[in-house]
């Protein structure tokens, strides 16, 4: 059996935590900006830390698994 949980969690978090897509921390004019489709080096760093932390929580602590196949 193949475990698709880590793949799907990684994909969803990558899309949702792309800087500037839904939100950007830190923003250009405010601390948090929503949907501005812009990014910066600091924003990429903060979003990658958020991504790493959430991946660790979902895969190591929660142990999310999705098994597909026969």
DSSP file (Angstrom, degrees, kcal/mol; ACC not computed):
  #  RESIDUE AA STRUCTURE BP1 BP2  ACC     N-H-->O    O-->H-N    N-H-->O    O-->H-N    TCO  KAPPA ALPHA  PHI   PSI    X-CA   Y-CA   Z-CA
    1    1 A X              0   0    0      0, 0.0     2,-0.4     0, 0.0    68,-0.1   0.000 360.0 360.0 360.0 147.3    0.0    0.0    0.0
    2    2 A X  E     -A   68   0A   0     66,-1.1    66,-1.4     2,-0.0     2,-0.8  -0.856 360.0-139.0-104.7 138.5    1.1    3.5   -0.7
    3    3 A X  E     +A   67   0A   0     -2,-0.4     4,-0.3    64,-0.2    64,-0.2  -0.853  24.0 173.1 -97.8 109.5    0.8    6.3    1.9
    4    4 A X     >  +     0   0    0     62,-3.5     4,-2.4    -2,-0.8     5,-0.2   0.426  54.6  94.1 -96.5  -0.9   -0.4    9.5    0.2
    5    5 A X  H  > S+     0   0    0     61,-0.4     4,-2.6     1,-0.2     5,-0.3   0.942  86.6  44.5 -58.3 -53.2   -0.9   11.5    3.4
    6    6 A X  H  > S+     0   0    0      1,-0.2     4,-2.2     2,-0.2    -1,-0.2   0.866 113.9  51.6 -61.9 -34.6    2.5   13.2    3.4
    7    7 A X  H  > S+     0   0    0     -4,-0.3     4,-2.2     2,-0.2    -1,-0.2   0.942 113.5  42.6 -67.2 -47.0    2.3   14.0   -0.3
    8    8 A X  H  X S+     0   0    0     -4,-2.4     4,-2.5     2,-0.2     5,-0.2   0.898 114.6  49.8 -68.8 -40.2   -1.2   15.6    0.0
    9    9 A X  H  X S+     0   0    0     -4,-2.6     4,-2.5    -5,-0.2     5,-0.2   0.925 112.4  48.3 -63.1 -44.2   -0.3   17.5    3.1
   10   10 A X  H  X S+     0   0    0     -4,-2.2     4,-2.2    -5,-0.3    -2,-0.2   0.907 113.0  47.8 -62.8 -42.5    2.9   18.8    1.6
   11   11 A X  H  X S+     0   0    0     -4,-2.2     4,-2.1     2,-0.2    -2,-0.2   0.934 113.5  46.0 -65.4 -46.8    1.1   19.9   -1.6
   12   12 A X  H  X S+     0   0    0     -4,-2.5     4,-2.6     1,-0.2     5,-0.2   0.924 115.0  46.6 -64.7 -44.4   -1.7   21.7    0.1
   13   13 A X  H  X S+     0   0    0     -4,-2.5     4,-2.4    -5,-0.2    -1,-0.2   0.875 110.3  54.1 -65.8 -36.4    0.6   23.5    2.6
   14   14 A X  H  < S+     0   0    0     -4,-2.2    -1,-0.2    -5,-0.2    -2,-0.2   0.919 113.2  42.1 -63.4 -43.0    2.9   24.5   -0.3
   15   15 A X  H >< S+     0   0    0     -4,-2.1     3,-1.0     1,-0.2    -2,-0.2   0.935 118.3  44.6 -69.8 -45.7    0.1   26.1   -2.3
   16   16 A X  H 3< S+     0   0    0     -4,-2.6     6,-0.4     1,-0.2     7,-0.3   0.817 115.0  47.7 -70.6 -30.5   -1.6   27.7    0.7
   17   17 A X  T 3< S+     0   0    0     -4,-2.4     2,-0.3    -5,-0.2    -1,-0.2   0.219  75.1 129.2 -98.5  15.9    1.7   29.1    2.2
   18   18 A X  S X> S-     0   0    0     -3,-1.0     3,-2.0    -4,-0.1     4,-0.6  -0.576  73.5-103.1 -66.1 126.5    3.1   30.5   -1.0
   19   19 A X  T 34 S+     0   0    0     -2,-0.3     5,-0.2     1,-0.3    -1,-0.1  -0.294 101.6  10.0 -59.2 127.8    4.0   34.1    0.0
   20   20 A X  T 34 S+     0   0    0      3,-1.7    17,-2.2    13,-0.2    -1,-0.3   0.223 102.0  97.2  92.4 -13.8    1.5   36.6   -1.3
   21   21 A X  T <4 S-     0   0    0     -3,-2.0    -2,-0.1     2,-0.4     3,-0.1   0.997 111.0  -8.1 -72.1 -65.4   -1.1   34.1   -2.4
   22   22 A X  S  < S-     0   0    0     -4,-0.6    13,-1.0    -6,-0.4     2,-0.3   0.834 137.9 -12.4 -95.1 -45.0   -3.4   34.2    0.6
   23   23 A X  E     -B   34   0B   0     -5,-0.4    -3,-1.7    -7,-0.3    -1,-0.4  -0.965  55.8-142.1-151.2 164.8   -1.3   36.3    3.0
   24   24 A X  E     -B   33   0B   0      9,-2.6     9,-2.0    -2,-0.3     2,-0.4  -0.987  15.6-141.6-136.8 125.5    2.2   37.7    3.3
   25   25 A X  E    S+B   32   0B   0     -2,-0.4    22,-0.2     1,-0.3    21,-0.2  -0.998  91.7  20.9-122.4 125.0    4.1   38.0    6.6
   26   26 A X  S    S-     0   0    0      5,-0.7    -1,-0.3    -2,-0.4     6,-0.2   0.739  93.0-157.6 -75.9 149.1    5.8   40.5    6.8
   27   27 A X        -     0   0    0      3,-1.2    -1,-0.1     4,-0.5    -2,-0.1  -0.225  26.6-110.8 -82.6 176.6    4.0   42.7    4.3
   28   28 A X  S    S+     0   0    0      1,-0.1    -1,-0.1    -2,-0.0     3,-0.1   0.859 113.3  12.5 -76.9 -35.8    5.4   45.7    2.4
   29   29 A X  S    S+     0   0    0      1,-0.1     2,-0.2     0, 0.0    -1,-0.1   0.622 132.5  29.7-116.3 -20.4    3.2   48.2    4.2
   30   30 A X  S    S-     0   0    0      1,-0.1    -3,-1.2     0, 0.0    -4,-0.2  -0.797  83.2-104.8-132.2 174.1    1.7   46.3    7.1
   31   31 A X  S    S+     0   0    0      1,-0.3    -5,-0.7    -2,-0.2    -4,-0.5   0.915 111.1  19.8 -67.4 -42.6    2.7   43.4    9.3
   32   32 A X  E    S-B   25   0B   0     -6,-0.2     2,-0.4    -7,-0.2    -1,-0.3  -0.997  72.0-173.5-129.3 128.6    0.3   41.0    7.5
   33   33 A X  E     -B   24   0B   0     -9,-2.0    -9,-2.6    -2,-0.4     2,-0.5  -0.948  15.0-140.3-120.5 145.0   -1.1   41.7    4.0
   34   34 A X  E     -B   23   0B   0     -2,-0.4   -11,-0.3   -11,-0.2   -12,-0.1  -0.899  68.8 -15.7-111.6 128.5   -3.7   39.6    2.3
   35   35 A X  S    S+     0   0    0    -13,-1.0    -1,-0.2    -2,-0.5   -14,-0.1   0.832  78.8 135.2  58.7  43.0   -3.8   38.6   -1.4
   36   36 A X        -     0   0    0     -3,-0.2   -15,-0.1     2,-0.2    -1,-0.1   0.582  55.6-140.2 -98.1  -9.4   -1.3   41.1   -2.7
   37   37 A X        +     0   0    0    -17,-2.2     2,-0.3     1,-0.2   -16,-0.1   0.770  64.0 113.9  56.8  30.2    0.7   38.6   -5.0
   38   38 A X        -     0   0    0    -18,-0.1     2,-0.3     2,-0.0    -1,-0.2  -0.857  43.7-171.6-122.7 162.2    4.0   40.2   -4.0
   39   39 A X        -     0   0    0     -2,-0.3     2,-0.3    -3,-0.1     3,-0.0  -0.938   9.2-166.5-147.8 168.5    6.9   38.7   -2.1
   40   40 A X     >  -     0   0    0     -2,-0.3     4,-2.2   -14,-0.1     5,-0.2  -0.917  41.6 -98.4-147.7 171.7   10.2   39.6   -0.4
   41   41 A X  H  > S+     0   0    0     -2,-0.3     4,-2.0     1,-0.2     5,-0.1   0.902 123.2  49.1 -62.8 -42.2   13.2   37.7    1.0
   42   42 A X  H  > S+     0   0    0      1,-0.2     4,-2.4     2,-0.2    -1,-0.2   0.884 110.5  51.5 -65.3 -38.2   12.0   38.1    4.6
   43   43 A X  H  > S+     0   0    0      2,-0.2     4,-2.5     1,-0.2     5,-0.2   0.901 108.4  50.6 -66.1 -40.7    8.5   36.9    3.5
   44   44 A X  H  X S+     0   0    0     -4,-2.2     4,-2.0     2,-0.2    -1,-0.2   0.905 111.6  49.1 -62.2 -41.4   10.0   33.8    1.8
   45   45 A X  H  X S+     0   0    0     -4,-2.0     4,-1.8     2,-0.2    -2,-0.2   0.930 112.9  45.7 -64.5 -46.8   12.0   33.0    5.0
   46   46 A X  H  X S+     0   0    0     -4,-2.4     4,-2.2     1,-0.2    -2,-0.2   0.910 113.9  49.0 -64.0 -43.4    9.0   33.4    7.3
   47   47 A X  H  X S+     0   0    0     -4,-2.5     4,-2.4   -22,-0.2    -1,-0.2   0.851 109.0  52.6 -68.4 -33.1    6.7   31.3    5.1
   48   48 A X  H  X S+     0   0    0     -4,-2.0     4,-2.5    -5,-0.2    -1,-0.2   0.874 109.2  49.9 -69.9 -34.8    9.3   28.5    4.8
   49   49 A X  H  X S+     0   0    0     -4,-1.8     4,-2.4     2,-0.2    -2,-0.2   0.909 111.8  48.3 -65.9 -41.7    9.6   28.4    8.6
   50   50 A X  H  X S+     0   0    0     -4,-2.2     4,-2.5     2,-0.2     5,-0.2   0.917 111.8  50.3 -62.0 -43.1    5.8   28.2    8.9
   51   51 A X  H  X S+     0   0    0     -4,-2.4     4,-2.5     2,-0.2    -2,-0.2   0.934 111.7  47.3 -61.0 -48.2    5.8   25.4    6.2
   52   52 A X  H  X S+     0   0    0     -4,-2.5     4,-2.2     1,-0.2    -1,-0.2   0.912 113.1  48.9 -61.1 -44.1    8.5   23.4    8.0
   53   53 A X  H  X S+     0   0    0     -4,-2.4     4,-2.1     1,-0.2    -1,-0.2   0.912 113.5  45.3 -63.9 -43.4    6.7   23.8   11.4
   54   54 A X  H  X S+     0   0    0     -4,-2.5     4,-2.7     2,-0.2     5,-0.2   0.863 110.8  53.5 -71.1 -34.8    3.3   22.7   10.0
   55   55 A X  H  X S+     0   0    0     -4,-2.5     4,-2.6    -5,-0.2     5,-0.4   0.927 110.1  48.7 -62.5 -43.7    4.8   19.8    8.1
   56   56 A X  H  X>S+     0   0    0     -4,-2.2     4,-2.1    -5,-0.2     5,-1.2   0.914 112.7  48.0 -62.0 -42.7    6.4   18.6   11.3
   57   57 A X  I  X>S+     0   0    0     -4,-2.1     5,-2.5     3,-0.2     4,-0.7   0.951 117.0  40.8 -63.5 -49.3    3.2   18.9   13.2
   58   58 A X  I  <5S+     0   0    0     -4,-2.7     6,-2.0     3,-0.2     5,-0.2   0.877 125.4  33.2 -70.7 -37.4    1.0   17.1   10.6
   59   59 A X  I  <5S+     0   0    0     -4,-2.6    -3,-0.2    -5,-0.2    -2,-0.2   0.835 130.0  27.4 -91.7 -33.2    3.5   14.3    9.8
   60   60 A X  I  <5S+     0   0    0     -4,-2.1    -3,-0.2    -5,-0.4    -2,-0.1   0.851 130.1  30.1 -98.2 -40.1    5.3   13.7   13.1
   61   61 A X  I  <<S+     0   0    0     -5,-1.2    -3,-0.2    -4,-0.7    -4,-0.1   0.932 131.7  30.5 -87.3 -50.6    2.9   14.7   15.8
   62   62 A X  S   <S-     0   0    0     -5,-2.5    -3,-0.2    -6,-0.2    -4,-0.2   0.770  90.5-147.2 -79.6 -26.3   -0.5   14.0   14.2
   63   63 A X        -     0   0    0     -6,-0.3     2,-0.3    -5,-0.2    -4,-0.2   0.947  19.6-163.2  55.4  54.8    0.8   11.1   12.1
   64   64 A X        +     0   0    0     -6,-2.0     2,-0.4   -59,-0.1    -1,-0.2  -0.537  12.6 177.7 -71.6 125.8   -1.6   11.8    9.3
   65   65 A X        -     0   0    0     -2,-0.3     2,-0.4   -60,-0.2   -62,-0.1  -0.977  19.9-174.9-132.6 144.4   -1.9    8.9    6.8
   66   66 A X        -     0   0    0     -2,-0.4   -62,-3.5     2,-0.0     2,-0.6  -0.896  12.6-166.1-138.3 106.4   -4.0    8.3    3.7
   67   67 A X  E     +A    3   0A   0     -2,-0.4     2,-0.3   -64,-0.2   -64,-0.2  -0.844   9.7 177.5-102.0 122.4   -3.7    4.9    2.3
   68   68 A X  E     +A    2   0A   0    -66,-1.4   -66,-1.1    -2,-0.6     2,-0.2  -0.883  36.7  50.6-118.8 152.0   -5.0    4.3   -1.2
   69   69 A X              0   0    0     -2,-0.3    -2,-0.0     1,-0.1     0, 0.0  -0.546 360.0 360.0 115.3 179.6   -4.9    1.2   -3.3
   70   70 A X              0   0    0     -2,-0.2    -1,-0.1     0, 0.0    -2,-0.0   0.439 360.0 360.0 -99.2 360.0   -5.8   -2.5   -2.9
